């Protein structure tokens, strides 16, 4: 009798734990923290009492991953390898509870996706859309109390774990002159960005895309911090951060190049400023007011007397840069697998590269002449 | 090149990082004199100049490639960098790739 009670109590506490995992998994998935959500739901799927719900939730996640996540976040791709798993999870959900209507519905939908040629990417959740709009509204609300802005950032970050609200928030804080708070906010964005990518790593993985995504978030953070430091008149620290952002974005971000131009101009380095403004304008994107400021800064700079009209000169400079960039992109090895190259030792015997595999590698080609 | 020696001090003994210098010299005696003088603490290999520049698609010498642990080239730096080849810059690139 005593034994039976102990067993019943143990199974009751297992059920509570399973239910907790289910709730946790669902909320983690709302935040798009995939890795943690899946781990929690897999745990919940092992308990009979929560199996149907957990399998359904897993099936819905895999459906999203397999068919609906293309470009939902910058750098994400559909993961076709999840499609069979989505169907398997949803079938398991229906098997665990044949009366479960929502699981049957999801299975029906997944079977439809499997038969369809194209599936539209998933739209953002309404809750997230509303919180984004709320945060955006503070860009033009100069008199809003700062605590309201912080609350809007926190609310949006809690609803979905991507770094966008921190970066938007940092920009709003910079515009209001709250520079130290902006730097702290950009740093939180950096941490959120790395975590978000870790949680969703496989969504980025198409011929080595994930490194690019880490770099994207880090570049945004470094640029925001650098710009805030520039506005704080700490030019040396600003230069270090803005240049870091340039390396991370491979000098291909309009806003960062514009910021480097502004820094160079303030440092009285017109040649460098000109290069950055021209680089910026040769890139697409960037808000129109900033593009206009870059053009104005350039037109105010002295040019050689022989130069044609400003517009003609600018057009020539920009198209030359675009051509150079195109040529460099076609030629560059960046984001491509290291090609095979025959190496020898210094005295001409074959060089064994097996010890280099799986390591971060610095290869320096040089000549002693 | 001395900046690579300085940068390497930080990674010597790190099993996840390797430096490899690849000479495209044709003159073996000259290369050997140079290596004796420089005493590099990391390995040095050789490749045929035309071959290396074609396969690795570089014009500038020196050219540096940073490769991640999956064997994908992530950064390619041609020539001496405009802001100087400081050891801090070298280790910044490596740390970016190591943190993944």
Interface residues (C-beta under 8 A of the other chain):
Chain A: X208 X210 X211 X214 X215 X218 X243 X244 X247 X248 X331 X332 X333 X334 X335 X336 X337 X338 X339 X340 X341 X342 X343 X344 X345 X346 X347 X348 X351 X355 X356 X357 X358 X359 X360 X361 X362 X363 X364 X365 X366 X367 X368 X369
Chain B: X1 X4 X15 X16 X17 X18 X19 X20 X21 X22 X23 X24 X25 X27 X28 X30 X31 X32 X33 X34 X35 X44 X45 X46 X47 X48 X49 X51 X52 X55 X56 X57 X58 X61 X62 X63 X64 X65 X66 X67 X68 X69 X70 X71 X72 X73 X74 X75 X76 X83 X90 X92 X93 X94 X96 X97 X98 X99 X100
